Each structure stands twice: as C-alpha cells, then as structure tokens.
Amino acid sequence: MVDIAALAEFSRNNCIAICSGLVPANLLTTLTTLILVVLNRPRNQLRFSVIIAVNLALILALHVVSWWVIGVVQAPTFILLALSTVCLALNGWAIVQKRGWVALISHQPKWLKLIHE
C-alpha cells in the first residue's frame, strides 16, 4: 500500500531536486505538444505528448499540495501551481482542438473579411 505521508515527506525533503526537474520537464513537454500541433502531426503522437505533459503537471500540482497541507503558503507555491495549471490548460486545448494551427491561422472571422473587401 502507498503511504501518502511518506510520499509527501519525500516531496518536501527533496523540493529543490523535484522542482529543478519538474519545471523544465513541464515546459519542454508542453512546448513539444504545441510544436506537434503547429506541425499538424498525427493524433497518436499528440496524445502521447499530452499524456506525458499532463502527468508531469499533475505531479507538480501534487508537490505544491504537499506544501499546502503543512501550512506553507508562499509565492513559490502559487507560481508553481500557476505553471502547472497553464501546462494543463495548453495540453487540454491541444487535444480538444480539431484543426491544425495552419487552419486556425488561415480562418478569418467574417468582420475581418468585410474590412478587406
């Protein structure tokens, strides 16, 4: 059985190492997802990237929660949670959107077409 208290203690004791690994990993995997969207790669490649990025963002959020449980509420915890939330949102958008980036850019709203005419 998994001991949550031991995992939380490990998370807090190794905070610098965990954050120095998770922050760049979150940024790189989310960037990879966005690049796959821009290049209009197949959905299975996109899903693989999103699964990795979402798992890393959730681990970072759980790391922040382990600090909040013991009462440490400071700016770094909010910044890390914001990073995790942004990564989750971008990856969620990437998996939900149906068209590639090129199609999104080339599609102009009606009011913009009227201005050009």
N, C-alpha and C positions, 0 to 999 in steps of 0.2 A: 504494500500500500504506500502511496506517496504521502510523505509528511510535508504538508504545506508550510508549517512553521519553520522547518529546516530549510526548505527552498527559499523562503522569504529571508531568512537569516543569511543564507549563502548569497542571495542577491544584494543585500545591504553590505555585507562584508567585502564583496568584490565589485563595488559600484563603479570604480574608475575603469576597471578592465571591461566590465559589461557595457558601460556607456561608450567607451572608446571603440568597442567592436560593433555595437548595435547601431549607433548613429550613422557612421559611414555606410554600413550594410543597408540600412533603411534607405538612405539617399541613393545609393547605387542601384538597388533593385527597383526602386520607383522610377529612377531615370531610365533603366533598362526597359521597363514596361512602357514608358512614354515613347521611347525610341521605336519599340516594336509597333506601337500604334501609328506613329508617323510613317514608318516604312510599310504599313499595311500588311504585316506578316500574318501567317495563318493563326486561327483562333487557338489551336492547341499550344503553340509557342507562347502566345499571350497569356493563356490560362496558367501555364507553368510558371511564368514570371510573376504573375499576380499571386499565385499560391505562396510562393516564397516570400514576396514582399509583405503580404498580409500577415503571415506567421511572424515575421520579424517585427512588424509594427505592433502586433498583439503582445509579443514578449516584452517589448519596450514599455508598453502601457502597463503590463503586469508588474514590471520592475518599479515603475512610478507608484503604483498602488501599494507595493510593499513598503515604500517610504511613508505614504499617507497613513497607513494602518498604525504606525508607531508615532504619528503626530508631526512628521517633518513636512511642513507645507511652506515651501520656499519657491523663489523664482525658477531655479533649475528644474524643479518637478513640473511646473506649468509649461515651461519651454519644451521639455521632453515630451510631455503629453500632447502639446500642440503639434510637434513634429510627427508624432505617431498618428494623430488624427488627420493631418494633411496627407500623409502617405496612404492611409486607409481610404480617404476620400478620392485621391487621384487614381488609385488602383481600382476602386469601385467604379469610378467613371469609365476607366479604360475597358473594363469587362462588360459594362452595360451598353456603351455606345455601339451603334450598329455599323457605322460607316468609318472609313479610314480618314485620317487627318486631311488628306488632299480633297476629299469630297466635302469635308466640313468647311474648308477654306474657300473652295470654289463656289459654294452655295451662298448666294447673296440674298438678303431679305428684299421683299417687294419694294419697300420705300427707297432702298439704295438703287434698285434698278430704275425707278422712276426719276431719280436725280440724274442718272447718266443719260437718259433719253432726251 
